[in-house]
Amino acid sequence: MMFRGAKLLALAVLHTFSLAICATNSNGNQTCRPSSCGEIRNISNPFRLEGDPSGCGDPGYELVCENNRTMIKLGDGKYYVADINYHHSTIRVVDPRVKKGNCFSFPLYPFFSDISASYGVNWDEAINITVLMKCERPISDGSYIPITPCNVTSSSSSSQPYNYVYALVGGDSLGVNDLKYSYCTIVSRTIMTQFSKPGNLSMSDLQDCLLLGFNLSFLQFRCQSECEVKGLYCSPNYGKNTIECYKSQNPLISLFLNVLSIIEAVFRVDYFIDIA
């Protein structure tokens, strides 16, 4: 856990250095026009599209265009970009494996291991962890959503010893200890931030929620470009989508607080991974 925090601290330092390089390039009167890909028509600072001029956008916020769809790479997974809100400093992403239909594709990308130093999550909004699991026996529990998986071999196959698949939707800290049934095994975990229908969800409802995607905040870029480059501490407010720059009397305290908002998100991730 401490190694993960140190790793993000190093990423934040490198990210600040890259911002200084971008600022130097912009002073050279370089004109950066917005890029576009598919439905995302305004890809501009801090984002850049792969292939844009080197001085345009921030390398830590590079997007790619694949099959006329804007994609973002997070860890080992690539997500669809559904929307970029520059006013709120948020980007909405969708797992491309989620499809609307009569069956459910899984496993989904393990989002919790994919958070980078460039993005934050508003843990105060309606975040729900979704767990997909295989069970040896049927479950008569309304909290568990029956799932019809796509492309699963016959239950008689030795590679598929489980006959039943379910999804469980919980709060922001759902883990293996919350499972009631020892004959079930978790095969995938993800989150959704648009969950609003309480109780008795169907597989179709779950697909609809996951297809809405979830929001990531890039307030960290504003912290670096508006506060940290001036030697100021930055406090991001993910609920209000704002930042506050202010001085610290002690440089060590300033450094500590400057990194605290990043490490706080990492501890939440580590906790989830540890309990799972």
Phi and psi in degrees as a GROMACS rama.xvg file:
@    title "Ramachandran Plot"
@    xaxis  label "Phi"
@    yaxis  label "Psi"
@TYPE xy
-67.1345  -36.1024  MET-2
-63.1668  -40.3142  PHE-3
-63.6384  -41.2579  ARG-4
-63.9875  -41.8746  GLY-5
-64.3747  -36.7431  ALA-6
-63.342  -43.6467  LYS-7
-69.6662  -32.5481  LEU-8
-61.7724  -43.6764  LEU-9
-64.1578  -39.3021  ALA-10
-63.5451  -39.4092  LEU-11
-64.444  -40.3275  ALA-12
-64.0866  -46.0904  VAL-13
-63.5522  -35.7212  LEU-14
-65.9753  -42.4789  HIS-15
-62.2005  -38.8535  THR-16
-62.8886  -40.1465  PHE-17
-67.4591  -31.8835  SER-18
-63.8671  -38.0773  LEU-19
-63.3868  -38.5246  ALA-20
-64.8953  -42.53  ILE-21
-63.7491  -38.8113  CYS-22
-64.5488  -37.9577  ALA-23
-63.9203  -41.7051  THR-24
-64.3251  -39.0063  ASN-25
-67.4764  -25.3967  SER-26
-71.8088  -13.1876  ASN-27
-84.6499  18.6973  GLY-28
60.797  30.4905  ASN-29
-78.5508  132.189  GLN-30
-94.8752  122.014  THR-31
-110.403  112.49  CYS-32
-91.6925  148.321  ARG-33
-59.9201  143.01  PRO-34
-99.2165  169.136  SER-35
-146.867  154.063  SER-36
-156.735  116.634  CYS-37
60.3207  -128.529  GLY-38
-79.9881  -12.6138  GLU-39
-90.9589  103.708  ILE-40
-97.5428  -11.9144  ARG-41
-130.736  79.4071  ASN-42
-95.8863  103.103  ILE-43
-137.985  178.354  SER-44
-47.9623  130.755  ASN-45
-85.5665  -3.94274  PRO-46
-80.339  155.653  PHE-47
-143.22  152.672  ARG-48
-99.7908  139.647  LEU-49
-50.7632  126.854  GLU-50
101.353  -10.1952  GLY-51
-65.2312  158.517  ASP-52
-53.3615  146.074  PRO-53
-60.5035  -26.9864  SER-54
-89.0701  3.99868  GLY-55
-104.758  127.367  CYS-56
73.4209  177.127  GLY-57
-105.949  132.612  ASP-58
-57.8575  -27.0322  PRO-59
-74.4058  -7.08228  GLY-60
-124.511  36.9869  TYR-61
-79.9932  134.625  GLU-62
-110.986  162.214  LEU-63
-126.74  153.819  VAL-64
-111.314  115.138  CYS-65
-129.342  122.062  GLU-66
53.4117  41.2618  ASN-67
62.8766  27.2505  ASN-68
-125.136  134.097  ARG-69
-78.9214  129.122  THR-70
-123.872  153.116  MET-71
-128.483  134.978  ILE-72
-95.5683  125.365  LYS-73
-128.237  109.014  LEU-74
63.871  -126.437  GLY-75
-92.6647  0.832876  ASP-76
-114.769  155.303  GLY-77
-116.712  134.078  LYS-78
-118.41  149.736  TYR-79
-68.9182  142.222  TYR-80
-95.952  114.186  VAL-81
-90.3654  -28.5953  ALA-82
-167.217  147.551  ASP-83
-124.812  120.779  ILE-84
-109.731  100.711  ASN-85
-73.0804  -26.988  TYR-86
-67.6563  -39.9301  HIS-87
-95.8405  -4.79191  HIS-88
58.3469  48.5723  SER-89
-130.787  151.428  THR-90
-129.425  128.864  ILE-91
-100.066  126.645  ARG-92
-123.435  152.282  VAL-93
-132.035  135.348  VAL-94
-66.7588  119.978  ASP-95
-66.8519  -12.8047  PRO-96
-78.3231  -15.169  ARG-97
-79.5234  123.936  VAL-98
-128.518  152.296  LYS-99
-91.2711  123.554  LYS-100
177.003  -164.115  GLY-101
-87.8927  -0.506699  ASN-102
-140.968  166.385  CYS-103
-118.21  122.606  PHE-104
-86.2386  131.517  SER-105
-156.14  164.487  PHE-106
-78.3167  154.687  PRO-107
-86.0707  166.608  LEU-108
-64.558  137.102  TYR-109
-78.2547  82.584  PRO-110
-54.5249  -35.7982  PHE-111
-63.509  -20.913  PHE-112
-93.6048  2.09603  SER-113
-106.707  -3.28611  ASP-114
-64.5871  133.301  ILE-115
-112.036  173.62  SER-116
-69.0978  -14.1358  ALA-117
-79.9023  -18.9987  SER-118
-127.728  154.212  TYR-119
-126.518  166.65  GLY-120
-125.245  134.36  VAL-121
-82.7664  95.1078  ASN-122
-72.2513  -8.75736  TRP-123
-85.7331  -15.4153  ASP-124
-83.6122  179.471  GLU-125
-74.927  77.9377  ALA-126
-93.1404  130.386  ILE-127
-128.488  127.833  ASN-128
-82.2363  133.077  ILE-129
-112.674  124.294  THR-130
-113.842  128.394  VAL-131
-103.499  137.147  LEU-132
-142.978  154.734  MET-133
-108.158  139.483  LYS-134
-129.158  148.86  CYS-135
-79.0568  -23.0057  GLU-136
-133.799  158.756  ARG-137
-68.2975  155.088  PRO-138
-117.784  127.408  ILE-139
-101.891  73.5169  SER-140
-146.612  119.588  ASP-141
-63.3671  -17.7163  GLY-142
-74.4464  -21.1892  SER-143
-97.8166  123.253  TYR-144
-90.0871  118.735  ILE-145
-64.0363  134.63  PRO-146
-120.797  134.215  ILE-147
-100.266  103.829  THR-148
-75.2986  151.448  PRO-149
-90.1555  143.888  CYS-150
56.2273  44.9473  ASN-151
-107.539  132.442  VAL-152
-71.0657  172.119  THR-153
-58.6616  147.615  SER-154
-65.3194  -14.4247  SER-155
-78.6692  -12.6891  SER-156
-70.901  140.707  SER-157
-67.218  -22.6641  SER-158
-80.5177  -10.0716  SER-159
-130.607  75.6412  GLN-160
-77.9481  -1.90325  PRO-161
-108.01  137.427  TYR-162
-98.1093  -16.6475  ASN-163
-131.443  140.128  TYR-164
-125.092  135.303  VAL-165
-136.43  159.841  TYR-166
-120.417  143.1  ALA-167
-126.704  125.336  LEU-168
-108.969  126.478  VAL-169
-133.131  -159.644  GLY-170
-80.6315  -146.285  GLY-171
-94.7051  9.93219  ASP-172
-141.435  31.6322  SER-173
-71.0052  127.41  LEU-174
-141.955  -171.398  GLY-175
-63.4058  -29.3096  VAL-176
-68.6757  -14.7651  ASN-177
-87.7287  -5.65585  ASP-178
-78.9786  133.267  LEU-179
-85.1334  -19.4585  LYS-180
-116.938  119.915  TYR-181
-72.2904  -16.4116  SER-182
-89.201  13.1807  TYR-183
-112.062  146.524  CYS-184
-127.804  129.129  THR-185
-70.8662  132.963  ILE-186
-117.667  -14.8869  VAL-187
-163.88  148.827  SER-188
-139.31  142.008  ARG-189
-153.781  -176.817  THR-190
-130.136  160.931  ILE-191
-142.018  138.209  MET-192
-105.22  1.20685  THR-193
-110.188  16.8389  GLN-194
-68.4753  123.816  PHE-195
-137.121  -17.1429  SER-196
-92.4448  110.766  LYS-197
-79.5914  138.29  PRO-198
65.3465  154.133  GLY-199
50.9832  44.5502  ASN-200
-74.2531  146.067  LEU-201
-101.075  171.763  SER-202
-61.7328  -36.8667  MET-203
-64.9522  -40.4272  SER-204
-61.8534  -42.3144  ASP-205
-63.9391  -41.9324  LEU-206
-60.7725  -43.3734  GLN-207
-60.7096  -43.2731  ASP-208
-64.7162  -45.2064  CYS-209
-67.5307  -31.987  LEU-210
-70.6839  -19.0791  LEU-211
-71.7534  -22.0536  LEU-212
79.2399  -166.239  GLY-213
-144.511  155.762  PHE-214
-93.0594  138.194  ASN-215
-114.673  143.998  LEU-216
-99.8798  137.852  SER-217
-112.66  35.4091  PHE-218
-61.0413  -24.0453  LEU-219
-59.9015  -32.863  GLN-220
-64.3974  -42.52  PHE-221
-64.8825  -37.9332  ARG-222
-58.0526  -45.1092  CYS-223
-72.1028  -41.5826  GLN-224
-82.8251  -23.8029  SER-225
-107.97  -23.3245  GLU-226
-117.661  -58.1107  CYS-227
-65.636  -33.003  GLU-228
-67.6842  -16.4272  VAL-229
-98.6484  5.68387  LYS-230
77.1184  21.2422  GLY-231
-104.724  154.962  LEU-232
-83.2894  147.156  TYR-233
-122.183  134.178  CYS-234
-117.78  104.804  SER-235
-80.0329  139.276  PRO-236
-113.71  97.3884  ASN-237
-69.8584  -23.6225  TYR-238
-71.6679  -38.8403  GLY-239
-100.079  -3.39  LYS-240
57.886  43.3941  ASN-241
-132.479  166.362  THR-242
-129.645  159.123  ILE-243
-131.846  125.584  GLU-244
-99.9639  134.851  CYS-245
-158.272  163.577  TYR-246
-86.5031  157.788  LYS-247
-122.552  138.067  SER-248
-68.2341  -32.3584  GLN-249
-111.697  120.688  ASN-250
-58.1223  -34.3489  PRO-251
-67.9925  -38.6089  LEU-252
-65.158  -39.8064  ILE-253
-61.0441  -44.6566  SER-254
-62.8558  -43.1415  LEU-255
-62.0302  -47.5891  PHE-256
-69.4032  -30.4977  LEU-257
-65.0832  -31.1455  ASN-258
-96.0253  -16.8205  VAL-259
-59.9207  -41.055  LEU-260
-64.0759  -31.3119  SER-261
-72.9694  -47.6892  ILE-262
-67.2461  -30.152  ILE-263
-58.7054  -44.0847  GLU-264
-64.9361  -36.7229  ALA-265
-65.2237  -41.2284  VAL-266
-60.7283  -37.6959  PHE-267
-63.2334  -41.0849  ARG-268
-65.0795  -46.6028  VAL-269
-59.619  -40.7919  ASP-270
-60.8518  -44.1283  TYR-271
-63.3076  -44.9793  PHE-272
-64.9199  -40.8102  ILE-273
-62.2349  -43.3812  ASP-274
-77.3338  -17.191  ILE-275
